[in-house]
């Protein structure tokens, strides 16, 4: 529900900007600050559950999220909303980490952890398909405050469940005094700076902006200092040895770099439909809703496939399905709408199931319950950074390729060109027939808009090509991972332990 709330807020951001009377550029800071709030809290969750108990942390996160959501309903200024989105991110960011920690600590290594995390991944994925429809319903009936009303409602129910299900435990504040707060501070500042650079870079023209340049430099510098601090700390905030394990290290790397595959549904397709077809959230839902039944069928199938087959093979299948989801869209044209993207959603949803279940199998392989703190922290930090990185890469690619294609089209148009003259004359005559003043100028403006649309279509085609190529290449890199299937016992081992 927490991740669904974040997705709903993303789809409803334009309505929120309109309700507060701010520009889309200014509203982009809402999502940036929400992610910064998540980064601040994610490393705190694990140590807080040990020092204060899981019940206290879960209850505090729920109460805080409900309270800030209720305040957001009555927020009337841009500055108020910025602060509330930061606080919402802080409280809401605790929910996914709590879920992972509870799974890691409640089940023994191996099968129990794998099943619990697979169910968690399916719930997260299903919410992605529902977000656009929920955003449209809430904003239509409750205006731009709708998403916040929804957040208050489900969080109150969540608080009730926590009070009923979580046992009371004794706190141990000594753990907080002994924590590696220096490494925590360096880690959080570094990640926050990088998220600011990635989420605002395309809008601010990247390194032409001092904000982006210094955020990048500070981010890299602070993360470098974090590594030094962690290696010198007596009780490091994060167990770096876990990253050295080939299964977990590669799983985190793939979670970070292949995250942009999900942007086919979370960014590329919605942005195409908004920019080229003028779609709103409810119309985008005609595409994304197809993910819900696909996920509900594909995740159980992926789970049994991972149990029966080599997880490297199922991981490869997931990545190839991601690549296919992008590849079948490379011949799109300005007439494409929701119906034309449905097949790619089926490929994407199936690929996501195989990818996530296989990736989690590698991530938890050999982990012990005490590794849950580092695993949950790193997995969720890479999730946020990967989303910011992927969005920045694709947005910049589309922008730059649109400029390229626009220049190419304009260079091939001349005032003496017959096709150009015929199209301009047809547009001007159409405007003249309805009595518009200066029909020739109106025709030129309309033609300029058609050129821009065609350039964007070609740019989105390029984005799909890049995604398809990169994901296809990544599919074959999975064989660098070790085989994690149980090794059959040799004859001598069976003789030594006949009951094993």
N, C-alpha and C positions, 0 to 999 in steps of 0.2 A: 504493500500500500504506500510505503514511503517513496519508493521509486516511481510508482504510478503517479503520485502527487507531483513529483518533480517533472515528469513528462507532461502532465496536464498543464502545469505552469508554463512550460516551454511553448506549447501550442497556443496558450491563452495570453502570451506575452504582448502581442499586438493590441489585444483588447485592454489589457492592463495599462499599456502606454497611453492609449486613447482616453481611458478613464481618468488618468492623472494629468493628461494634457502635455505629455512629453514626447520627444521624437523617438524613432526606433533605435537610433544610435545611443541615445541616453538610456533607453530601456535595456540595452544589451548588458548594462552593468548589473541588472537584477540577477541574471543567471550567473555572471562572474562571481558576484558576492555570495550567492548561494553555494557555489562550488568551494569558495574560500572557507566558508563556514564548515563545510563537510571536512575539508582538509585539516582544519584546526582540531576537530573533535575525534577524527578517526584514530589517531595514535593514542588518544586518552582513554578510549573505551576499555581496552584490555586491562590496563593497570587499575582503572577505576572499578571494574567488576571484582578484582581481587581485593582492593582496599575497602570498598563500600558495599559490596555484594551486587549480584546481577539484578536483584529486585530493585535496589535503590537506583541504579543507573537506568534501568528500563523505565521505571516510574518517572524519574526526573526528565528523561528524554521525552516521554509522552506528555507530561504536564507542560514542559517548556514549549514543545511544538504546538500543542493546542492553544496555549496562551498567546504565542506570537502570531499564530494564524488568526485568532480572534481579533487581535490588535490590527492585523493587516486589513481586515474587513472595513475598519473605520479609518484607515490611513487616508489622509487627504493631500499630503505633499510628497514630492519626489524623494526628499531626504529621509522622511519617515519610512518610506517603502524600502529604500536602500538598506537602512539599519535593520528593518524587520526581515528582509530576505537573508541578510547575513546571519541573524539569529536563527531563522528557520533552518538554514543550512547546518548550523551548529547542532541543533537538537535533532533534526531529521537525519543527519549523517550518521548518527549512532545506531539507527535501526538495522541496516544491513550488516554492520560489524557485529552487533549483538547476536544476530541470527547465526552468522558463521561461527562465532565463539561458542555458542550454546551447542551447535552441532558437533564441533571439534571436541568439546569437553564432556559431552553427554554420551558419546558413542565411542567404542573402542576403535583403534586404528584399523583401516581396511573397509570392510563392507558397510558398516553402519554409517561411517562418515560419508562414504560415497553416495549412499542413498539419500541421506539428509541434505547434502549439498545439491544433488540432482533435483530434488523437489524444490529447493530454494531457487535454483537456476530456472526451472520451468515457471515458477510463480513470477519471477522478474520478467521473463520473456513474454508471458501472456499479457502482463500489464502494458507492455509496449504496444501491443495490438489494440488495446482498449483505450489508450490515452486520447487519441484524436476525437473519438466519439464522445468520451466523457467531457472533454474540454468544450466541445460544441454544445452539449446539453447544458452544462453548468453556466456557460457565458450567455446562452440564449435565455435561460430562465432566471438567472440571478446576476446578470451583467458581469463586469470584470471581477466582482467580488466572489463569484461562484466557486472558483477553485479553493479559495480560503475557507469558505463555508464547508465544503466537502472535507477539507483537511481537519477542521474542528470536529466534524461528525465522526469520522473513522477513528480519530485519535482518542476521543472520549471512550469509545468502545474498546480500544486497545488498552487504555488505562484500567478499565474494569477487568479485562482478562488477566492483565499482569497482577492485579491485586488478588485475584482468585487463584492463579496458578503458581506464582513464584513464592517460594518459602522465604521467610525472614531469616537473615543470617547476620552474624556478628561482624562488625566492621573491624578493619585492621589498618589504622591510619599510618602506622610505621612504614608501610609499603610506599606511601606517597612521599614520605620524607627521604626515603632511600632511592627514589627514582632518578633516572638519568635525565634530568630536566634540561641540561645543556644541549644534549643531542636532540631532544624533542623540539626545543626552540629553533635550532638550526634547520632541522628537517622541515618544520612547518613553514618557516619563512622562505626557504628555498622552493618548496612546492607552490606556495602562494604566488611568488614572483613569476614562476614559469606559467602558471595558469593565467595570470593577468596578461602576460606577453602573448600567449596562444589565443586566448579568447578575444583580445582587443587588437591583435596585430593586423589582421586583414582590414579592419575598419580604420585603423590609424596609419595604414600604409607601411607597416612593419618598421624597419630600422630607420625610416625617415622620421619616426617619432622618438623623442627622448624617453617617453614612458616605456615603450616596448624595448628599446635598446638597453636601458638601465635595468628593467625588470628581468630581461634575459641574463645579463651579466651577473646581477645579484643572485638570481636563481641558481645558476651554475656554480657560482662561488660558494653559496651557503650549502648546497648539496655536497660539494667537495669537502667543506669543513665538517659536514655531518659524518661523512665516512671516517675522517680522522678522529672525530670525537667518539664514535661508536667503537673504534678499535682500541681506544685508550680507556674507555669507561670500565669500571669494575663490574657493574651490572647494566650492560647496554640496553637501551630502550628497544632495540631491534636486534635479533640474533642474526648477524650477517652470515654465519655458517650455513644457515638454511638456504640462502641464495646460492651457495656453492654446490648444493645438491643439484645434479643435472636435471632431474625430473621437475623439481620445484622451480629452479632458475629458468629453465626453458619455458615452463608454463607461464611464469610471470612475464617473460619477454614476449611471448605470443599474445598474452592478454593485453599487453601494452601496444604492440605494433599492429596486431590484426584487429584491434578494436574498431578501426575505421570500416571494416566490412559491414558492421551493423549500421553505418551511416547511409547505406543504400536506402534503408527504410526511415531512419531517424533524421536524415538531412537531405540527401540528394533528391529522392522522389518527392517529398513534401515541398522542397524549395522549387523544384521544376513546376509542380502543379500550382503553387502560389504565384510564381513569377509569370509563367506562360499562360496559364488558364484562369488565373484569378480565384483559385479555390480557397475556401475557408476550411476550418478544422472538420466540420461535419462532412464535407465532400471528400477530404483526404481520408476520412475513416472508411470510405468505400474501398480503399486500397488496403489500409493497415488492418482492418478487421479480419481479413483473410488469414492473418497470422495466428489468430486465436485457435480455430479448429486444427490448423496445421501443427501448432505447438502441442496441443493436447494429444494428438496422435503420434507426433514424431518423437517426443521426449521419452515415452515408454519404449518405443521401438529402439531408440538410440541407447537406452540403458541396457536392454538385453543384448544389443549388438556389441556393446563394449565388454560385457561379461563373456560373450561367446567368441569374439574375434580379438585380434591384436588391436589394442587401443590406438596404435599408430595408424592402422588402416582406417579406423572409424574417424580419427582426427583428419586424415587426408580426405576422406569422403566429405566431411563437413566443409572443409576449405574449398574443395572443388565445386560443391553446391553453391557456396558463396560466389565463386567465380562465375558459375553459370547464371546466377541471379543477376549479376552485372552485365554479362556478355549478351544476354538476350534483349537488353535494352539499347544496344549500341546503334540500332537502326531507327531510333525514335524520330519523330517529326512533329511539327507544331500542332498536329491534330490529335496527338496522343492525350488521353485522359485517364480516368481511373481504371477503366476496363483493360486497357493495354498493359497495365503493370501487375495485373493479378497473378499471371504465371510466374513472374519473378518473385512475388511474395511467397509462393508455394516453395520455390527453390530456397529462398532465403530462410524461411521458417524451419524447413527440414534441415538445412545446413547448420543453422544456429543450434538446434538440438544435438546433432552429432558432434559439433565443435565443442559446445559447453560441457557436455557429459564426459567426453574424452579428455578435455583439458583438466577438468576437476579430478579425474582419475589419476592423471600424472601429478597434479598439484598436491594431493593428499597422500600419495604413495610414500609409505615409510614414515609419515608424520606421527608424532605422539601428541597426546592431549596438551602437553606443556608447550608445544609448538604453535598452538592455536592463536596466541596473541600476535606473534610475528606474521603468521600466515594471513590472518584476517586483516591486519593493518596493511601489509604490502599488497594484497589482492585488491582491496578497495582503493588504496592510493593509486595503483596503476590503472584501475578502472576509470577514475576521474581524469588522470593525466592522459590516458589513451583516448578518451572521448574528446578532450580539448585539443590534443594533437591531431587526431583524425579530422575533426571539424575544421581546424585551421588549414590543414593541407588541402582538403577538398574545396573549401570556400576560396582559397587563394588560387587554386588551379582553375576553377570555373571563372573567376574574375579575370585572370590573365589570359586565358584562352578566349574569353568573350572579346577582349580588346583586340587580340590577334585576328580573330575571324571577322570582326567588324571592320577592321582596317582592310582586310583582304577583299571583302565584299565591296566596300566603298571604292577601292582602287580600280575595280573592274566595272564601275558604273561611270558613265560620262553623259554629259548633257545631250550629245548627238546619238547616243545609243538608242536603237529603235525600241527595244523592250522597255527600257527606262521611260522613254517618252510615252509609250502606250499605257504603261501602268500609271504614270502620273496623270495622263489625260483622263483615264477612267476614274481615278479617285477624285480629280477636280470636277468632272462632270457630275459625279454622284453628289458631291457637296453642293454644287450649284443647283441641282434639281430640288434640293430641300431648302433652298434659300439662304444658305450660310454665306456670310460675307467673306471676301477674299478666298474663294475656293481653291485657287492655285496654291496659296500658302498652306491651307488646311491639308491639301493633298500631299505637299512636301513633308509636313509634320507626320502625317499618317504613314508615308513611305519610310520615313526615318524610324518610326516605331516598328515597322515590319522588318527592317534591316536589323534592328537591335534584337528582336525576337528570334530571327534566324541565327544570329550570332550566338545567342544564348543556347539555342537548341544544339548547335555544333559544339559549344563548350561543354554542355552536359553529356553529349556523346563522348567527348574526350575523357570526361571524368569516369564514365562507365568503362571505357577501354582501359584506363589506368588501373582501376579497381580489379578488373578481370585479369589483367596481366600479373599484377602483384600477388593476388590471391592464388593464382595458378602456380606461380613460383614458390610461394610459401607452402603449398600443399606437398611439395616434394622434399622440403626441408625437414618435415616431421620425422623422416627416417634417421635423422641424426639423434633422435631420442632413443633411450634404451628400451628393450622389451621388458615390460613390467608384469607380464603374466607369470603366475606361480610356476616355478621350475619343477618338473616332475622329479620325484625322488629316485635316486639310483638304486640298483639292486642291493648294494652294500648298506645303504641307509635304511632300506626296508628290513634287512636282516637284523640290523642293530636295534631298530625300534619297530617291531611288527605291529604295535597298536597305534602308531602315529600315522 
